[in-house]
Amino acid sequence: MSIILLLFSLFQELLHDLLSRILPACKAGLEDPDDDVQAVAADALIPAADSIVSLKGPTLHSIVMLLWDILLDLDDLSPSTSSVMNLLAEIYSQKEMFPNMFEVLTLRETQEYDLNEAIRVHDTPEGICLQENPYALTSLAPRLWPFMRHSITSVRYSAIRTLERLLEAGLKQNISVPSAAIWPTTILGDTLRIVFQNLLLESNDDILECSERVWRLLLQSQVKELELVARSYASSWMELATTPYGSTLDSSKLFWPVALPRKSHFRAAAKMRAVKLENESSSRVGMELAKVTISHERNGDSSSSFSKIIVGADADISVTLTRVVTATALGIFASKLNEGSLQDVISSLWNAFKSSSGVRRQVASIVLISWFKEIRNKENSIGHGAISCLPNYLREWLLDLLTCSDPAFPTKDSSLPYTELSRTYSKMRGEATQLVRAIESSGLFKDSFSGTQIDFENLTADDAINFASKISTPKISTPIGDIDENGLEGRQAIDDIESLKQRLLTTSGYLKCVQSNLHISVSAMVAAAVVWMSELPARLNPIILPLMASIKREQEEILQQKAADALAELICQCVLRKPGPNDKLIKNICTLTCMDASETPQAAVICSMEVIDEQDILSSGTNTRKSRTKVHVPSGTDDRSRIEGFISRRGSELVLRCLCEKLGAALFEKLPKLWDYLTEILLPATVENVTAEDEQKIMHTIESVKDPQTLINNIQVVRSLAPMLNEMLKPRLLTLLPCIFRCIRHSHVAVRLAASRCITSMAKSLTTDVMGAVIVNAIPMLEDMNSVNSRQGAGMLISLLVQGMGVELVPYAPLLVVPLLRCMSDCDQSVRRSVTRSFAALVPLLPLARGLPPPSGLSEVFSKNKEDAQFLEQLLDNSHIEDYKLCTELKMTLRRYQQEGINWLAFLKRFKLHGILCDDMGLGKTLQASAIVACDIVERLTLNDRENIPPSLIICPSTLVGHWAFEIEKYVDVSILSTLQYVGSVQERTSLRECFNKYNVIITSYDVVRKDVEYLSQFHWNYCILDEGHIIRNAKSKITLAVKQLRSQNRLVLSGTPIQNNVMDLWSLFDFLMPGFLGTERQVMAPYRFT
């Protein structure tokens, strides 16, 4: 079977010719008792589905019926289930199968009895046998039902995906033959019920999304068929969707498919006929089918039994998501019905809104939202009459609910709280009663408690908090030993009262919080329903306030999305309204985008590069941006203000996204206040040619801002809006880039960070334009030795770009690597750390850039950097490094490997790199290092730069100091390299210091460096060479710390054994050569878990 599968996959053009020979083997595989063989056989036939259908006749019939029959034989763990259903879906998706799916055949001869054996019908002409079409879905599709709630996810997905493919095939048939039904009428109700249960019970996202698509496909059936379903099941679906958290779903309203008998086609056929008869009567009997099904199961006719399903018991299922999905499905369903058949739906909605249940009101509101959004999204006006069919009393009641701003009294003219909170209210009122009784019985609070009247039946959370807060327990100053029996009882009474008081405060505080959150969720959905279902009322505050509260405080993102969509719709409807709320709303929304401290730098907190390094902002700052479309509420251990800022920023960005989608290219025209807010400080300018006058104006504007947080907030709004804008508006947004680039050089580090993040976000959606500006503007900043702010800002920007864009930077990597390399020896530690990190991330991208054309608009930049291109080739492949011609003659002939070593050292010197020479002992490391130092001195002398040649420092074990001096004098002319051995006692070393200016090579030991580091670190050496450099492998040793304080233009490590214990030895060596290149020691240790 595996060979056949491979054969069909590789030679699809020969399928038709091969099929007749291979099909018998595949059928044998399908009939094999081994499930794995069945699975492979089914998978092998999937590529040949069109060829199978073209066979027609008995061959096609036998294969199709065999596949349907296999579904009867599968148990819960059969691996072939998904494969068989996938093959069935592929066969029924072929165009040639469309006419067969719904036809009924009349045959004068009965065929061999099988699962779909002929059924005599009393009203057919004598001698005529009415037989179901062997391909008809009326009796075959129900075989999928038991797999819809299968315990294995892949099986459930295959079942719903098969149903989707069958519906798609029916829809195609309906397009070509408009009179044809897309789905059999007799099983439409059951199909909708089983799909609704998927929406209600499913936890897998893929299955849930597929179920939503299937629901929409089913609703393209004829309206009269949908009306029959609505009368039977609409109210039941509404009740299931509004089942309270922790309650059991009503099993009588669920659809429990008949589990067909396995291994017995005769019994299966009988049962299928029974199911068919039940389906045909479902439109008349309504809920009777569910009752019959359950009674069958109780009588032992089904192999499966149902268990109680408790809402919220499955941790993998979000109750809120389930309610939104099911309510949305019901709203779409309602939008398909005619006005005359909406009474059942309206009645269910009215009952939900009149109840005291917040959940029922919330679900009913989402039904209305989905209903009227669907109507408004239709291309024509058919169905708009449904708006007028809604009774006025329903609309007026929704407006009355919105006037109830106090969460404790959510219903007009009623003192009842939300039903969901009744138990907590009872608990709080019981605790208040206990506290009052304890106070009265103690007799200790007569003065403070006298005259206090409490209505326990109507006690609210605020009343309980105010009451408990006024109770101050008296202090007893008498020592315990002097208290008599009555005094001890008094102390115990006070302790009991204090305990009851704290318990009441805890319960009432919790109730107030939960009640407020529930009221925000419910009121926002009611307000959203009012926005979508009709024209806006004269007074908008009762609608706007709940929606804005949801934007600020709603923790459930899916509910916040509904509120954001409704608020955006309200803003669009108010564009021409005078006076209108839009200007104030836009200002508030823009302000909320800056509330998240983790995304908007706080100038008062981030005041130096040290803070950024300590908080590791550059390595973690973009992680949240990578998943901005799918964000989650921080854990409860986080600071409350941070959580509120996060929710507010998420909500405001959802509103901006909806506005961008609704208004498109007319966004700034319809909402000019939004553009005004973007340009509150940032001035528009031409990106390509910024004149000196523009530059001066930009600089003056930015420097005149006294509060850097104002500038940061302006940049943050641009950052939030950039990815969402319509393509036609993005060129206008680019006019703000010159001003944002000027902020990269700002004196305040938080402004530089905000600008860097903003440019990174813009680069993701405007890569060509923004990256071109980065190359032109940021690289010169890296090389600006007169401004550390410019170098820090540019390094920060490139670091965030590298992390945020990844492989999208491949075309630009060759232009960034060399400038970064030049900054790896920067005198500022923060610049070194950021650029080395970026360099390390970009180098692996260089091979991918080979052969790519220059990015658009940067051809000239590429042509001007031929030397950089040559460097990159040599960096990737050292065989491209040409032989270095020595500037001085050595007193020996170099071997080839020594010449290659000097080539590499010269390459490092040329591009200001640092490295480790790891030749084995005795191969001439001393010679190669001496040669490169000598050549460097000769090159400088040739350029008449004698005065600017600093001495070089060679550090080695004390036993090798003399050896180094001997080797240098042996191979290099003394007129070029003059050596001083800086060793001996303190007095001897002190006297030698006066001779430093007479020599250009100072040779010393590690111990001397440790002792005299304060003096030696005053010099800026030419070369600093560590012989046996593995001595500094311990990053915390005093010798290592001393060596790393030395400053030099070029650094080399010589060691035949750079790794002696583990790879962490290398980290310390690299930290000397290129500080920050590998990150901190902790960052390197983390992946390897070194101990």
N, C-alpha and C positions, 0 to 999 in steps of 0.2 A: 504493500500500500504506500509506503514512504517513497518508493521508486516511482510509482505512478504519479504521486503528488509532485515530485520533482520534475517528471517528464512533462506534465501539463503546464507547470509554471514556466519551463524553459522554451517549450515549443508550442506556443499558443496558436501560431499560424497553421499548425498541423492537427489541431484538436479534432476538427470534423472527421478527418481521415482516420485518426487513431481511436476515436470514440467507440466505433463499432467493435473493435478488437478488445478494447480494454474494459468496456462497460460491464460485461459479464463478471469480470473479476471484482469490479467495484460493487456490483450488486451482491456478490458473495460476501464481500467485506461488510456491507451494511447488514446482512443477515447473520453475520458471525455473532455468537453469544458473548464474545469478549468486547467490552465497551470501548477499549482503546482502539481496537481494529475498526469498529464502527466510526469512531471519531476521525481516524485518518482517512477512511474511505469517503466520508462526507466532505472533509476538507479537500480531498483530491478532486472531487467533482465540482466544487464551487467555480473554478475557472472555466469549466465546460458547461455551465448552466444554459447558455444560449443554444449550444449545440444539442443539449438534451431536449429542450423544448421543441427544437426543429424536427425531432424524430416523430413527434405526435403519436397518435394511435395507441395500441396496447403497450408499447415500450414506455412511452411517457407516463401512461396511466399506472403502470406497475411500479415505476420509480417513485412517483408522487405519493401513491397510497402506501408504499413501503415506508417512506419517510414519516408520513403521518402516523402509521401504525407503530413505528419505533417509539414515538412519544408516549404510547401507552405502556411500553415495556420498561421505561427507564425508572430507576429508583432515585433516591435523593442524592446519591453520590456519583451517579454515572457521568464520566467525563465527556461522553459523546453528546450530551444534551445540547450544548451551545453549538457544536458543529452541525448537528442535524437541523436545528432551527435556522442557522445561517444559510444552509443550502436551500431550505424551503423558501426563505425570503428572496434568495437570488433567483430561484426558478420563477416565482410568482411576479418578480419585477420585470421579467421579459415581456416585451410588447405583444408577442404572439399568445401569451397567456391571458391577456385582458378579457377577450370575449368569453373565455371559459369560466370566469370566476363567479358569475352571477346567473348564468343560464340554467334552465331546468330542461332536462332531456326527456323525451317520451320514446320508449323502446318497446317493440313488440316481442322482443325476446329478452329474457332475464339472463344476466351474465352470472358468472360464478359468484356464489355468495361470499361477501367479505364485509368489512366494517360498514360500508355504505350500501348494504344490500337493498334491493328494491322494496318499497313499502306500498301495499295496495291502499288505495284511497276509495272510499265508498262512492263518491260522486264522479269518478272517472268513467268514461265509456267502457262497456264490457269488453274484455279482452285486451284492454290497454293497461299497461303497467307503468305507473309514474315512478321514475327513478331519479333520485337526486344526482345532479351533475357530480361526477367523481372529483372534480376540482373545486366545487362550490365551497365558499367559506362559511356558509350558514351552519353546517354541521362540523366543519373541520377546525375553524378558528377557535372554538371553545376548548380545544385540546391544549391551547396555550395557557388558559386561565390558571391551572394549578402551579405553573412555573413562575407566575408573576410575583408571588410572595415566597419564592424558593429561598432556602437558607444560604445558598451560594450566590455571591454577587454577580459573577459572570453569567450564570444561568438566568438570573432576573434581567440582566441587561440584554441578553440574546432574545429573551421572550418579548420584551417591549420593543426592541429594535426590529424583530420580525414583524410585529404588528404594524410598526411604522412603515416598513417596506411594503406591506400588503396594502395599507391605506394610500401610500403614494402611487401604487399601481392603479388602485381604484380611481384616484383623482385624475390620473392621465387618461384613463378610459372615459371619465366624465367630460374631460375637455374635448376629446374627439367625438364623443356621443353625449351631448348635453342631457339627454333623457335618462342616461344610465346612472344608477345610484353608485356612490363611492364606497358604500358599505351595506351589507345586508340589513334590511329593516328589522328582521326578527331578532337580531342579536345586538342591535345598536344600544339598547338600554343596558344590557349586561356589560357591553364593552365600555361604555362610559362609566359605569359603576366600578369596574375593575381598575380603570385608569385613575379614577378619582381616589380610589384606595391607595394607589401608588403615590399620588401626590400627598396623601394623608400620612402614610406610614414609611415612606422610603427615606433612607439616610444617605445614599450614594448620590453625589452631585450629577454624574453622567446619566444615571437612570432617571433622576428627577427631571433633568432638562429634556431627555427623550420623551418622558411622560407628558411634559407640557406641550411638546410638538405634536404628539399623538392626539392630545385633547383638542388642539386647534384643528387638526385634520378631521377628527370626528364631527366637529361642529360645523363642517361644511356640508353636512347632510341636509336633506330637505327640511324646511322649517316646520312643517306639520309633524314630522317624525320627532323633532326636538321638542315640540310642544307636548307630545304624549309623555316623553321622558320627564319634562319639567313637572307635569302634574303628579307623576308618580314619585319622583325622588328629590325634587328641589328642596323641600322642607327638611328632609332627612339629611341631605348633604350640609345644609346650613347648621343643623344641630350638631353634626359630627365636627364641623369646623370650629364650633364655639364651645366644645367640651372643655370645662375648666381644667387647669393644671392639677394633676394628682387624681383626677377622676377617671373612671373606666369608660371607654367608648361603648356606646349602645350596640351590642352585637346584632340586635334585630335589624339595625339599619345598615349593617355591613353586608357585603356580598361574599358568601362562602361558596366558591365553585365546587361542583360535584367532582370528586376525585374518581376518574374512570378506572374500572378494574384492570389490573395488569394481567398479562399472559392469557387473556380470554377475549378474543375478538367478538365472540357471540354475545357475551354479557355486555361488552363495551357498546356494541351496536344497539342493543336494547336500551342501554342507559342513554346513549346519544339521542335516540328517538324520544325518550322521555324528556330529556333536556329541551329538545326542539319544541315539543308540545308546550312545555312550560314557557319557553321564550315567546311562542306565538300568542299566548294568552297574557303576557306581561303588560301589554298596553291596556288591557281591560281590568286586570286584577291589581295592578300597581305593586304594592309591597308583598303580595302573596308569594311571589317567587322566592323572596328571602326566607319566608316562613317554610315553604315547601323544602327548600334546600337544607335548612337547618333540621327540619324533621327527618329528612332522609339521612342526614349524618347521625342523628340520634338513634335512628333505627339500624345503624350499622352499614348503610349503603356506601358510605365514604370511608376511605382509608385514612383520611386526615381529619383532625378535630381542631377546633379553634380554642384559643385560650384568651383570658382576659387581657385587654390591651389598655394599659394605664398611660395617660398623657404625661409625658415628662419622665417616664421610667427609663427610656432608652437615652443614655447620655450622648449618643452619636447624633441624635435628632434634635435640632433646634426647634423648640415649640413655636417661637415667634416666626421663624421661617416657614414652618408648616402652615400656620394660620394665614400668612401672607400669600403663600402659593395657592392654597385651596380657595381662599377668598377671591384671589385674582382669577382663578379658573371659573368660579361661579359668576363673576362679573362679566367675563367674556361670553359665558353661556347665556346670560340674560340679554346681552346685546344682540344675540341672534334671533330672539323671539319677537313675534308680532305684538302689537299693543294689546290685543284682546286676550293674550295668554300670559300677561305679566302679573296678573293679580296674585297668583301663588307666591311669586318672588317678592312682590311688594309687601304682601302680608307677613312673610318671614322677616323682612327687613324692619317693618314697623314694630313687630314684637321685640326684635333685638334692641332697637333704639329706645323703646319704652321701658325696657327692663333696667334694673339697677346694676347690671353686670357690665363692667368696663370692657371685658373681653368680647362680649357679644356686640357691644357698640363699636368696638374697634374693628372686628371682622366685618360687620355690616357696612361700616364706612369704606373699608377697602374694597368690598364688593361694588359699591357705588363708584368709587374711583376708577376701578378697572372697567366697569360698565360704560361710563361716559367717556373715558379716554379712548376706548375702542370705537365708540361712535364718532368721536371727533377725528380719529385717525383714518376713518374711511374716506376713500377718494370722492364719493358722491354723498349726497345728503339723505340717502335712503336710511331710515331708522331714526332720524332726528325727531320724529314724532314721539319717540319714547320719552323724550324730556318732558313734553307736555302731558304725557299720561301719568307722570308722578303726581300724586295728590299734593295740593298746597300745604295740607297739614303736616306732611312729612318734612317738607322744606322748612316750614316755620318751626317745627320742633327741633330741627338741627340748629337753627339760629338761636333758639332758646337755650339749648345745651351749651352753646358757646358763650352765653352770658354768665354762666356759672363758673366764675374764676376761682372760687374757693374750693380746693381739692376735697375738703371735708363735706361739702354739699354739692355734689356733681349734677344733681337733678333739680330743675326748677320746681319751686313750691313743694319741696320735699326735704326732710332732714335725714334721709337714709344715706349712708355711705355706699361706696361700691360693694357689691356682693362679695367680691374676692377678699375683702378686708374684714368681713363680719366677725370671723373667729378672732382676729387680732383685736378688734374693737371690744369684743366680749372679754378677752383676756385683760386688756387695759382697764376696762371699767370694773372688773372684778378686783384687780390689784388696787385701784383707787378706793373701792369700798373697804377692802381689808385695811388700808392705811388709815382711813377715817375712823374705823372702829377701834383700831389700836390707839389712835390719838385720844379718842373719847374715853376709852377704858383706863388709860394711863393717868388722866387728869393733870398732865404736866403742861398742857398748851391752852389753858383756859383763856388766857388773855389774847394770845395771837390768833386762836382758832374761833373765838366767839364771833358770831354773826356771819360766819362763812356758810353760804348755801351752795350745794353742789347738786346739779341735775345729772344723776348717774346715767339715766337712760339716753340722754343726748350729749354726753361728755365727749368732746373732741380731743385730738392729740394736743392741740395748743392749750386747751383748758387744763388738761392733765399736767402739762409741763409748767404752766403758770402756777397751778395749785401746789405742786411738789416743790417748786423753787422757793415759794414763800415760807415753807416750813424750815425753820432753823432750830436744830436740836440744842437744848441748853447744855452748858458745860458744868460738870460737877468737879469742883476743885478739892473736895475732901479726900485725903489719902484712903486707899482701899482698906487699910487696917483699921481705920476709925469709922468706917461706914457700918451702921447697924443693918438688921435684916431688911427693914423697909427701904433703906438706902440702896442695898444691893438689888432689890427688886426694881427700884427706879432706874438704876443704871442699865439693867437688862432690858427694861421697857424702852429706854432711849435707843439702845443698840438695835432692838427689833424694829423700831420705827424708822431708824436710819436705813436699815436693810430694805424695808418695804418701800421707802422713798426712792432709793437708788434703782430698785427693780421697776418701779413705775416710770421713772425717768428713762430707763433703758427701753422699755416697751413702747412708750409714747414717742420717743425719739425715732425708734425704728419704724413705727407706724407712720409718722409724719414723712419720713424719707420715702418709704415705699408708696405711700398715698400720693405724694407729689409726683414721683416718677410715673405712676400709673395714669394720673390725671394729664400729665404732659403728653403721654403716648396717645391716650384716647382723644383728648381735645384736638391734638394736631391732625389726627386722621379724620375727625368730624369736620374740621376746617378745610382740609384738603378735599373732602367730598363736596362741600359747598362750592369750592372753587371750580371743580370740574363739572358739576351737574347743572349749573344754571348761571345766569348773569350775576355779577357781583352786586351785593346790596350797597346802599348809600354809605353806611358806616362800615369801614374796613377794619377798624381796630380789633373787634372781636374775632376776626379771621386771622389777622396778621400776628397778633400776640401769641396764640398757641403755636403757630408755625415757626416763629422766631425762637420760642422756648424750646421747641424740638431741635432746631438747628444748634442751639447752645448746649443742650443738656441730654438729648436722647442718646442712650448708650447703644441701642440696637441699630446697627448701620442700615439695615433694610427698611426700618421704619423712618429713619432719618432721611433716607433716599426718597421715600414717598413725600415727606414734608418738603424737602428741597425742590422736588419736581413741581409740587403744587405752588410753592412760593414763586418759583420761576414763571409758572403759568400766570399767576396773579400779576407779577411785574409786567409780563407781556401784554396782559389785558389793560393795564393802567398806563401804557405808553402815551396815549392821547388824553388821559384823564387830567383835568385841571380843576383845582389843585390835585396833585397826585402824590402818592407815597414813595415813588421810585427813588428820588434823590436821597432821601433819608435811608431807605432800605439798602441802596448800593453802598452808602458810607458805612452802615453797620456791618454789612457782609464783608467789606474790605478790611474793616477793623478786626473782625473775628478771624480772618486768615492769619493774623499776626499774633494770635493768643497762645500758640503752641511753642513753648520755650525750647523744645527739642528741635524745632525746625526754624524758628526765628531767633537768631542770636540776640542775647540780652546784653546791651552795652555795659550795664552795671556789673555783670557777672564775668563776661569774657573780656577782660581788660588787658591781657598780655598773651604772648605766644606760649608762655609757660602753662597757662590755664588750658590752652588747646592741647598741648602735649600731655598734660596730666590727665585730662578727660579723654584723650585719644579720639578727639573729634574728627580728625582728618581720616581716620581709618574706619570709623563707625558712622560718620555723619551722612554718608550716602546710602547706607543700608536701608534706612526708612524710606528713602526716596525710590528705591527700586520697587517697592511694593505699595506705592501710594494709591494704586487703584484698589488694593485689597488690604485694608488696615484693620487693626484689632485694638480693642481697648486695653490699655496697660493693666498689669496685675494690681490687685488691691493693695499691695505693699507700697506702691508708688504714691508720691505726694498727691493730695487731692487736687491742688491747683493745677498740677501737671496733667491729670486726667481730664479736668474740665477744659484746659487749653487744647488738648488733643481732640476732644469731641467737638469743640467750637470750630477748630480749623478744618476738621473733616467735613462738618456740616456746611460751612461756608464754601468750601471747594466744590461740594456736590451741587450747591446752588449755582455757582459760576459755570460748572460743566453743563448743567441743564440750560442755562441762558445761552451759552455758546451753541448748543445743539439747536435750540429753538430759533434764535435770531440769525445765526450764521454770519454772513458777511455784513449784515446790517446792525451788528451788535453795538458798535460805537455811535452809529447814526441814531439808533433808537434809544440808547442809554449813554448820552454824552458825558454824564457825570462819571461814568466808569473810566473813560479816557482821561478826564480831568484828574481823577485820583491817581492814575498811573503816572501822570506828568506833574504831580504836585511839586516835586523837587527835580526829578530827572527830566532833562531837556531833550527834545527830539533833535537829531542832527543827521546829516548824510553819512552813511557808513563808509562809503568808498573814499570820499575826499573830505576829510574834516579839515576845515581851514583853521588858520592860526587864530582868527577871530572867534570861531566856534569853540576852539580849545580853551581860549581865555575865558569865554563866557561860562563854559562848563565848569572850569576850575573855580571861578569866582562863586558860582551858584552853590557848588558842593561845600566849599570852604566857609561859606556864610551861614551854613546850618549849624546852629549852636548845639542842638541836641542830636547826637548821632543815632539815637533810637528812632527818631522820625525818619531819617534817611534809610535806616535798616528796614523799617516797616514798608516804606515805598518800594524798596527793592523786592521785599517778600511778596507783595501783591503781584508784581510782574512775574516773579518766579511761579506763583500758583496759577496764574492765568495762561502762561506761555504754552504749555502742552495742550491746552483745550481749544485754542483759538482756531477759527476757520482759516483755511489756507490763504484766502484772499486778504486777510488782515495781518498775516505774519510779517510781510514786508514793512508794514507800519510799525509793528512792534520792534523791528530791527533798528529803527531810528533811535531807540533808547540805548543801543549797545555802546556807543562812544562814551556816554555818561556813566554807564555801569563799569566800563573798563577803567575810567578815571577813578572809580571807587576802589578798584583793586589796589591802588597806590595810597589809599586813605591812611591818615595817621592812626586811626582807631582800628584795632585788629578785628573787632566784631563787624565793622563795616566791610572790611576786606573779606571776611568769611561769608557774609551775606551775599556780596557781589559774586564771589566764586561759586557759591551754590546756585545762584540765579543763572549765571552763564552756563553752568553744567546742565541745568534743566532745559535751557533754551537750545543747547547743542543737541539734545536728544531728538528734538522735533525739527530743528533747523540746522542739521549737521553741516552742510556745505557752507552756508553763509557764516555761521558762528565759528566754526573751526578755522575758516579763512581769516576771520578777524582775530582769533586766538594766535595764529602763527604770526600775523603782522604786529599785534600789540603786545602779547605776553612774552614772546622770546626776547625782544629788546629790554623788557623789564628785568628778565633774569640776568641780563648782562650789565645792568645799571649799578655800577659799584659805588655810586654816590648816594644811593637811596636804599637802605635796608628794607624799608616798607615796600618798595617796588618788588624787590627780590622775594620777600616773604609772601606777598600777595600773589605773584606769578607762580611761585612754587606751590602755594596752596591751591590755586586754580587748576594747575596741571595735575596735581595729586587727585583732586576730586574728579576731574575729567577721566583720568585713567581708571579709577574705581567705578565710575558711573556708566561709562560707555563701553568698556571692554574691547571686544574685537572690532567694534565700529571705528576704532582709532587706527586700524591697520594701515590705511593709506597715508596717515599723518605721522606714523611712528618714525620714519626716517628723518622727518624734519624736527622732531622733538628730542630724539635720543642724544644727539651731539650737544645741543645747548644745555641739556640737563647734566651731561657728563662734565662740562666745563664748570658747573656750579657745585660739583661734589666735594670740592676743596674750599668752599666758601667759608669765610671767617665766622659767619653766623651759624650757630648750631641748628636752629630751627629750619633754616634754608637747606642745610646739608641733609637733615633728616627727611624732609619732604621730597627733595629732588632725587635722593638715592632710592627712596621707596618707589618713586615713579619710574626711575630708570630700570630698576629690577623688574618691574611689571611690563615695561615696553620692549625690553630686549627679546623676550620669546615671540613677540609679534613680528619682528624684523624678517624672518624667513617667509612669512605669509605675504609681506609687502613686495617681495621680489617679482618683477615682471608686471606689476600693476602700473597703469598710467598715473601721472600726477593728478591729484584732486583738482576739480574745476577751479580755475582762477589762480592756481599756485604753480603754474608751469615755470614762470620766471624765477620763482624762489628756488625750485628744484635745480634749474640750470645754473644758478649762482652758487650752489653748494656741491660742486663736483668733488671737492676735497672731502667733504663730509660723506658723500656717497662712497668714495674710495675707502674711507675709514670703516664704514659699516661693513663693506665686503671683507676687509681684513679682520674685523672683529668677529664676524661669523665664521670665517675660514682663514686660519693663520697661514695656509699655504699660499695665500695671495700676498703675503708680506714679502716685499723685495729685500734682498740682502743689503744690510746696512754697511755702508763704507766707512770704516774707521777713520776718524780725523787725526789720529796719531798712530805711530807705529809701535806695535807691541814687540817685546823681545822674545817672541815665540810665534810659531805658526798655529793658528786656531784649527781645531778639528771641526768637522761639519756640524755636529750637535751643539758645539760651543758657539759657532756662528749663528745657528738658529736661535740659541738662547739670547745672544746679543741683539739679533733682529727683533725679538719680542720685547726686550727691555727698551730698545729704541722706540718701538711702537708705543709703549706705555709713556715714555718721556714726551713723545711728540704730542700726544693727546691728553697730557696731564692726568694719566691714570696711575694706579698703584697696583702692585701685584706680589705674588709669592713665587720664588724660583725654587722648585722642589727636586732638583737633580740629586741623585744619590751621592753619598760621600766619596770624595776623590775625583769627581768629574769636572771640577773647575768652577764651582759657584763663586769663589773668591775672585778668580780671574775675570769672569764675566761682569761681576759687579764693579770691579776696579776699572775695567775697560769702559763701561758706560759712563762712570763718573768722570773719567779722564776726557772722553769725547765731548761731554757736555761742557767742560771747562774750555776746551779748545774751540768749540763752536762759538762760545761767548766771547773769547779773545779775538776771534776772527771778526766779530761784529763790533770790536772796540768797546766792549761792555765790561772792562776789567773791574771797574769800581763797584759794579752791581752783582759781583759773583760772591754769594755767601759761602761760608765753609760747609763741608759735609760732615756728618756725624756717623761713625760706625760703632755699633754696640755689639759686644760679643762676650762670651765667658772670659773671665780674667786670665785663664790659661792660654787664650788665643790672641790676646792683644799684640804680643810681640810677633806672633805668626803673621797677622794681618800686615803689620808694618814691613816685615821681611818680604812677603809676597808682592806687595805693591812696589817696593823698591826693586824687586827682581824683574818684574814684567813691564813697568811703566817708567818713563823717563822722569827723573827727580825734578826736572824743571817744570813739569806739568802737575804732578801730584807730590806735595810735600806733607809728610805725616807727622803728627804729634801724638805720643802715647800719654793720654791723660789718666794716670794711675798713681798709686802711692798713698802716703799718709795725707792727713788734712793739710798740714803745712806744705808738703810737696805739691799738692794739687792747687793750693792757693797761689803758690809762686808760678805754677805753669799757666795760670789764667792770663798773666801778662803777655804770654807768647802766642795767644790764640790768633792774633791778627797777622802772624808771620807764616801761618800754615793754612792750607785749604782742606785738609782732611784731619779730623780729630778722632782718634781711636780710644775707646774707653770700655769699661765693663758694666754689666747690669747692676752690680752692687754700687758702683760709683754713681750711676745715674739715680739710683734710689736715694743716695745720700745727698747728691748735689743737684737734685732736680730743680730746686728754686733758682739756681744760677743758670743751669743749662736751658731751662725753658724761656729765658730772656732772649735767646737767639732765634732767628728765623733761618733754619738750616736749608741748604740746597737739597742734599739727599740725607735721609735718615735711614740707615740700613741696619736691620736686626739680623745678626748671624745666629744660627740656632734659635730662630724666632719662636719655636714652640715653647720656649721658656715662659712666654707671656700667655700660655693657654689658660691659666687660672685668672679669670677676669677680676677677681677680688684681691689678688696678692698685691703687696706694696710695690713690687717691681713693676707689675703691669700698670698699676695706676700712675706710677711715676713716668713710665715710658709714654703713656698716652697723653701726658701733658706737654710733650715736646711738639714744636711747630716746625713744619718743613714743607717745601714745594713738592718734593718727590719722596715716596716712602716705599721701601722694599723689605721683604722678609725672605731670608734664606733658611731653608730647612729641608733636610732629607726625609724627615718624619713629621709633617705638619699635624697629623692626627695620631695621638698616642693612646688616648682612652676612648673617646667617642667623637661624633661630629661636632659637639659643642666646643671642642678645642678650636675648631675653625672660626667659630663666632668671635672669639676674643681676638684672633689674628685679623679678621676682617674689620673688627671694630677699631683697630689701630690704623688699618689701611684706609678704609672708607667708612667713617662713623655713620651709623644709621642705615647702611646699605641692606643689611639683613634684618633690620628692625631691632627691637630691644632683646635682651637675653631671655626675658620671660616669654616674649612672642615666639622666639625660636624654639624654646623648650616645650611649649604647650603641645604642639602636634606629636612630639616624640615621647612625652611623659618621662623625661629624665628625672632620676632621683639622686 
